[in-house]
Structure formats: C-alpha cells, structure tokens
Amino acid sequence: MLYVRLAFMIGCSLCTVGVNAKPLVYQQCAELHLDQFRKGEFEASKDLLNSIVELKSHPEMQETVRKNYAFGVMLRKQNLDLALEVSKVLCTD
C-alpha cells in the first residue's frame, strides 16, 4: 500500500510540474481528470482492504491474500500510469 501511495504522489507531483507550465484551461482539465482518478483509486483501495480483511479471517488463505495484494498493487500502478497518459492526451487536444 505504501508503494502505491508513493507512486501516486510522485505521479501527481510530476503531473503538477507539467501542468503549471500550461494554460489555465489545460490545468483545469488535468485537475478534473486527476480528481476523477483519485476517487476511483480511493474506491479501489477500500475494496482491496475489505477483501484482505475478509480473507485474513481464514488462515488457509494467507498465501492467496499476499498474492492478491501484490497483484492489486501492480494493477493500480499501471492504472495510475494509464490515467496520467489519458489526461495528457485529453487535455492537449
């Protein structure tokens, strides 16, 4: 979870640096897309946490929990990269 937060913060920082050099319309567009992504990321985090909590109550599922968590982190990092690319394309056209 820490890695996802760090990746997200770094991605937001990089996007903010790029956005500050653009016109106001671009900045507003980029902020809108990032806000939408943040909301989706928050919901995904809650769902993942709920799943992990439920699975941890079953000792035989401990290894599955670890694998699912690692897979979820990887998917969410790819999701962040994709969302930033989409924001760039949508806001520059």
PyMOL commands that set and color helices and strands:
alter all, ss='L'
color gray80, all
select helices_A, chain A and resi 2-20+24-56+59-92
alter helices_A, ss='H'
color red, helices_A
deselect
rebuild
show_as cartoon
